[in-house]
Amino acid sequence: MPTIGPLELGIILVIAIAIFGVGKIADIGKEMGRSVREFRGALREGDEAVKELGE
């Protein structure tokens, strides 16, 4: 199975910037970061709830 290397990632980034523009890419990055933080928080809350049920 082929892997994606640094050259391919660079090409994808250049294409994304050409399509969306630099400002939009920054907004997308911020939203992705916020989503990951919320997801991790929800996982932590779920783990805590499971621990409480086990006690």
Distance bins in CASP14 RR format, pairs under 12 A and 6 or more apart:
PFRMAT RR
TARGET T0000
AUTHOR 0000-0000-0000
RMODE 2
METHOD distances of the structure
MODEL  1
2 8 0 0 0 0 1 0 0 0 0 0 0
3 9 0 0 0 0 0 1 0 0 0 0 0
4 10 0 0 0 0 1 0 0 0 0 0 0
4 11 0 0 0 0 1 0 0 0 0 0 0
4 12 1 0 0 1 0 0 0 0 0 0 0
4 13 0 0 0 0 0 1 0 0 0 0 0
5 11 0 0 0 0 1 0 0 0 0 0 0
5 12 0 0 0 0 0 1 0 0 0 0 0
5 13 0 0 0 0 0 1 0 0 0 0 0
6 12 0 0 0 0 0 1 0 0 0 0 0
6 13 0 0 0 0 0 1 0 0 0 0 0
7 13 0 0 0 0 0 1 0 0 0 0 0
7 14 0 0 0 0 0 1 0 0 0 0 0
8 14 0 0 0 0 0 1 0 0 0 0 0
8 15 0 0 0 0 0 1 0 0 0 0 0
9 15 0 0 0 0 0 1 0 0 0 0 0
9 16 0 0 0 0 0 1 0 0 0 0 0
10 16 0 0 0 0 1 0 0 0 0 0 0
10 17 0 0 0 0 1 0 0 0 0 0 0
10 18 0 0 0 0 0 1 0 0 0 0 0
11 17 0 0 0 0 0 1 0 0 0 0 0
11 18 0 0 0 0 0 1 0 0 0 0 0
12 18 0 0 0 0 0 1 0 0 0 0 0
12 19 0 0 0 0 0 1 0 0 0 0 0
12 25 0 0 0 0 0 1 0 0 0 0 0
13 19 0 0 0 0 0 1 0 0 0 0 0
13 20 0 0 0 0 0 1 0 0 0 0 0
13 21 0 0 0 0 0 1 0 0 0 0 0
13 22 0 0 0 0 0 1 0 0 0 0 0
13 25 0 0 0 0 1 0 0 0 0 0 0
13 28 0 0 0 0 0 1 0 0 0 0 0
13 29 0 0 0 0 0 1 0 0 0 0 0
14 20 0 0 0 0 0 1 0 0 0 0 0
14 21 0 0 0 0 0 1 0 0 0 0 0
14 22 0 0 0 0 0 1 0 0 0 0 0
14 25 0 0 0 0 0 1 0 0 0 0 0
15 21 0 0 0 0 0 1 0 0 0 0 0
15 25 0 0 0 0 0 1 0 0 0 0 0
16 22 0 0 0 0 1 0 0 0 0 0 0
16 23 0 0 0 0 0 1 0 0 0 0 0
16 24 0 0 0 0 1 0 0 0 0 0 0
16 25 1 0 0 1 0 0 0 0 0 0 0
16 26 0 0 0 0 0 1 0 0 0 0 0
16 28 0 0 0 0 1 0 0 0 0 0 0
16 29 0 0 0 0 0 1 0 0 0 0 0
17 23 0 0 0 0 1 0 0 0 0 0 0
17 24 0 0 0 0 1 0 0 0 0 0 0
17 25 1 0 1 0 0 0 0 0 0 0 0
17 26 0 0 0 0 0 1 0 0 0 0 0
17 28 0 0 0 0 0 1 0 0 0 0 0
18 24 0 0 0 0 0 1 0 0 0 0 0
18 25 0 0 0 0 0 1 0 0 0 0 0
19 25 0 0 0 0 1 0 0 0 0 0 0
19 28 0 0 0 0 0 1 0 0 0 0 0
20 26 0 0 0 0 1 0 0 0 0 0 0
20 27 0 0 0 0 1 0 0 0 0 0 0
20 28 1 0 0 1 0 0 0 0 0 0 0
20 29 0 0 0 0 0 1 0 0 0 0 0
21 27 0 0 0 0 1 0 0 0 0 0 0
21 28 0 0 0 0 1 0 0 0 0 0 0
22 28 0 0 0 0 0 1 0 0 0 0 0
22 29 0 0 0 0 0 1 0 0 0 0 0
23 29 0 0 0 0 1 0 0 0 0 0 0
23 30 0 0 0 0 0 1 0 0 0 0 0
24 30 0 0 0 0 0 1 0 0 0 0 0
24 31 0 0 0 0 0 1 0 0 0 0 0
25 31 0 0 0 0 0 1 0 0 0 0 0
25 32 0 0 0 0 0 1 0 0 0 0 0
26 32 0 0 0 0 0 1 0 0 0 0 0
26 33 0 0 0 0 0 1 0 0 0 0 0
27 33 0 0 0 0 0 1 0 0 0 0 0
27 34 0 0 0 0 0 1 0 0 0 0 0
28 34 0 0 0 0 0 1 0 0 0 0 0
28 35 0 0 0 0 0 1 0 0 0 0 0
29 35 0 0 0 0 1 0 0 0 0 0 0
29 36 0 0 0 0 1 0 0 0 0 0 0
30 36 0 0 0 0 0 1 0 0 0 0 0
30 37 0 0 0 0 0 1 0 0 0 0 0
31 37 0 0 0 0 0 1 0 0 0 0 0
31 38 0 0 0 0 0 1 0 0 0 0 0
32 38 0 0 0 0 0 1 0 0 0 0 0
32 39 0 0 0 0 0 1 0 0 0 0 0
33 39 0 0 0 0 1 0 0 0 0 0 0
33 40 0 0 0 0 1 0 0 0 0 0 0
34 40 0 0 0 0 0 1 0 0 0 0 0
34 41 0 0 0 0 0 1 0 0 0 0 0
35 41 0 0 0 0 0 1 0 0 0 0 0
35 42 0 0 0 0 0 1 0 0 0 0 0
36 42 0 0 0 0 0 1 0 0 0 0 0
36 43 0 0 0 0 0 1 0 0 0 0 0
37 43 0 0 0 0 0 1 0 0 0 0 0
37 44 0 0 0 0 0 1 0 0 0 0 0
38 44 0 0 0 0 0 1 0 0 0 0 0
38 45 0 0 0 0 0 1 0 0 0 0 0
39 45 0 0 0 0 0 1 0 0 0 0 0
39 46 0 0 0 0 0 1 0 0 0 0 0
40 46 0 0 0 0 0 1 0 0 0 0 0
40 47 0 0 0 0 0 1 0 0 0 0 0
41 47 0 0 0 0 1 0 0 0 0 0 0
41 48 0 0 0 0 1 0 0 0 0 0 0
41 49 0 0 0 0 0 1 0 0 0 0 0
42 48 0 0 0 0 0 1 0 0 0 0 0
42 49 0 0 0 0 0 1 0 0 0 0 0
43 49 0 0 0 0 0 1 0 0 0 0 0
43 50 0 0 0 0 0 1 0 0 0 0 0
44 50 0 0 0 0 0 1 0 0 0 0 0
44 51 0 0 0 0 0 1 0 0 0 0 0
45 51 0 0 0 0 0 1 0 0 0 0 0
45 52 0 0 0 0 0 1 0 0 0 0 0
46 52 0 0 0 0 1 0 0 0 0 0 0
46 53 0 0 0 0 1 0 0 0 0 0 0
47 53 0 0 0 0 0 1 0 0 0 0 0
47 54 0 0 0 0 0 1 0 0 0 0 0
48 54 0 0 0 0 0 1 0 0 0 0 0
48 55 0 0 0 0 0 1 0 0 0 0 0
49 55 0 0 0 0 0 1 0 0 0 0 0
END
